[in-house]
């Protein structure tokens, strides 16, 4: 059934207006879409996982591990104490275990890499002085370099042989290394390549000396800092061990199930978390920031 002539004119006019509006909007400058907070949090978690050495681990595995630890701790403590508030507190602590493990693995990996980065620079300097090109020197590190870093440089070699541009291959290498020192080394190599510098050997000499001095100074400071971290862990674990032992008795478990007991547990949980983070911040060394990440 055809529409009346006035209605047809109205529909055609609206269609023409919408079309003109769409055409004009395509020429308007586009505003930058702000990054959503969730996307920023996901990116930071991905960085944490990569820097801990788990490049192939999906973030869903971390979420599942957190949930499994929390549920397991809740069931075990509830079976022992029959007090839901106490079990909930220990479930919170258990849920933080995967994150603490990642942080521990990140720190351990950075310490391992800090000890071998000067050797990497020495190998690269020797390769360049022997007449190899920069890509060939990096590929050689997959065979003669330190064991913890051979795989990333082997991946770089596969990218180079697949005709990946040098800048893209170096960017992928930086992502695989996932280390502040690796970022600086890759950035220095890219600047030297782009600017056409001829003092690559001198640059690598200076870089190796700086890395050795930084590693020596940081190891001395970390040895003195270790007692602060150990004290913070004992200060947090001690009171909760007492709570767990007390709640194994029926009368204590009944007290923790009351409103006053829940308030005491909640306050203790908040104080434990805040004080632990505060002690770590007071005794923490300046964190090495990654470059252009």
N, C-alpha and C positions, 0 to 999 in steps of 0.2 A: 504493500500500500504506500503510495507516494505521499510525501508531506505537503502541507499547504505552502504556497509560494512565500508568504512572510516568514514561516518557520525555516524554510530552506535557506532564505537569505541570512537569517540569524545564525544557523549552523555554519554556513560558509564563512560568515564574518568572524565567528569565534575561531574556526579552524585556521583562517588566515592570520588572525591575531596571535594565536599560540605559536604558529610557525615563525612569524616575524620575531616574537619574543625569544624563541630558541636560537634563531640565527644571531640576534644581537647579543644574547648571553654568551655565545661562543667566543665573541671578541673581547669580552670583559676580562680584566686581569683576575686570575684565580688566586684566592687566598690560600695560604698554607694551612693545611689541616693539622691542628695540634696533635701531638702524640698522646694517645690515651694512657692514663696511669697504668692500666693493666699491661699494655704493650711494653712500657718501660720496665715494669717489674719482671716480666717474662724475659726481657733482654738481659737484665742483671743476673737472673737465675741461670740463664744459658751461659753467660760469661763465667759464673762460678763453677758450673759443671765442666766447662771446657778447660779452665785453668787448673782444675783438680785432676785433669788428665783423662776425662771420660767424654771424648768428642762424639762418640757414637751412641751415647746413652740418651734416650728421649726423656723429656721432662716429666712425662707421665710416670716413668719408673720411679722418679724421686717422690712424686705425690703418693704413689702406691706404697712405697717403702715407709713413708711417714705415717700413713694410715695403718699399715700392718703393725708397726712398732707401737703406736698409740693403743690400738685395740688389744694387742697381746699383753702389754703392760697393765691395761685396765682389767682384763680378765684375771691375770695372775694375782694382782694386788687385791682385787675384790674377792677372789677365792680365799685369800689368806686372812683378810680383815673384815669382809662383808660390809665395808664402809664405802659408799659411793663417792663421797667427797675426797677421801684419801686416794682412792683408785683414780679419780679424775686428775688429781695433782700429779701423780706418777705417770699417767697417760700423757700429760703435757710434756713432762721431762723426756719421756721415751720418744714422743713425736719430734723432739728437737735433736735426737741422736743422729739421724741421717744428715742433717745440716751440719752438725758438729763434726761428723766424720768427713764431710766434704771440705770443711775448713781445714781440718787436720791434714788431709791429703793435699790440699792446695799449698799449705805452708811447707810440708815435707817435699813436695815437687819443686817448689821455688828454691829450697835449700840445695836440693840435688843439682838443679840446673845452675845455680849460682856458683857451684864448685867446678862446673865443667865449661862454663861460657868462655873463660880465658883460653882454654884449650881449643875450643871451636875457632876463636879468633886467630890463634896461632896457626892452626891447620889452614885456615883460609888465607892468611898472610903468606905462608910457605907456598901454597898452590899458586897464588898470584905472582909471586916472585919467580917461580919456576917457569912461568910463561903461559899458564892456563888462563883462560878468560874467566870472568866473574861467574857466569853460569856453570862452567865446568868445575870451578873451585867449589861451588856450593854442592854440586852433584857428587864430587869426590868425598864430601863429608858423610855421605850415606854409607861409605865403606871404611873410611879411616877416622871418622869423627867419634866422639864419645857415644857410648851405647844408648843412653837415654834419648839422644836427639837424632839417631840415624833414620828412624822411620819418617819424621817430617821432611828431612832432606831427600829421602828416597821418593816421597810423594812429589817434591819439587822437581826431581829429575824426570818423573813420569809426565808431569805437566809440560816441562820444557821439550821433551821428545815428542809430545803431542802438538807442538807448535803453538802453545799458549803464549801470548805476549809476555815480555819480561815483567812489566808492571803488574799484570794480573797474577803471574806466577809468584811474585814476591808477596803480593797481598794475600794469596792463599797460604803461602808459607807462614806469614805472620799470624794468620788465624789458627793454623795447626800448632804453632809453637805456643801461643797463648801465654806469653810471659813478658813482663815489662822490659827485661833486658833484650829479649828477642825482638820486641817492637823497636827499640832504639837501634839495634844492629841493622834490621831491615830498612829502617828509615835512613840510616847513614848510607847504606848501599844504594838506595834509590836516589838519594840526593847526589851521590858521587856519579852515578850513571847518567842522571839527567843533566847535571851541570858540566859533565865532561872533565872532571878533575883527574889529574895525573898523580896525585899523592895518596893513592889508595893504600899503599904499603905503610906510609907514615900514619895515616888515619887509623889503620888497624893496630899499629904499634901502640899508639896513644890509648886506644880503646881497651886493649888488653891490660895495660898498666892500670887504668882507671877501674876496670872490673875487678882486678885482683885486690886493689886497695879497698874498694867498697866491700867485697866479700870478707876480707879480713876484719875490717872495722865492725861490720854487721854481726859477724859470728861472735865477737867479743861482747857486744851489747846484748845479743840474744842469750848468751850464757848467764849474764847477770840478771836478765829479765825473767828467766825460767822460774825462779823462786816465787815471783809475784803471781804467775799463772797457776802454779801448784797450790799456793795459799788460797787463791780465789776458788779453786775447785774444791779443796777441803772445807773451806768455810761454807760453801753451798751444800755439799753432800752430807756433812756431819749432822745438822739438825734434822734433815729428812730421813736419815738412817734411824735416828731416835724416834721420829714419828712413826715410821714403819714398824719398829719393834714394839712401841707402845700400843699401836692400833691392833696388834695381834691379840691383845687381851680384850675380852668382850666389853668390859666396862669402859675402856678407853675408846673402843670403836663406837660404842653408843654415844659417848660424849662428842665425838667428831661428827656424828649424824645430826646433832642439834644445830639450831641457827647460830648460836655462839661459836660452836666448833667450826662451822663452815666459814664464818667471818675470820676466825683465827687462821684457818688454812689458806683462805684467799689472800689475807694480808701477808702471810708468810711466803706464799708463792710470788706475790708482787715484789716483796722486799728482796727475795732471793734473786729474781731475774734482774731487777734494777741494780742491785749491789754488785752482782757478778759482772754485768756489762760495764759498770762504773770502774771496777777494779781493773778490768782488761783495758779500758781506755786510758786509765792513769798510767799503767805500766806498759802500754803498747809503744812500739817503735813506729816512726813515720812510715806509712805504707807506700810502696813503690807504685806510682801511677803508670798505667799503660798509655801509650802514645797513639792519638788519633783512632780510638776505638769507641 
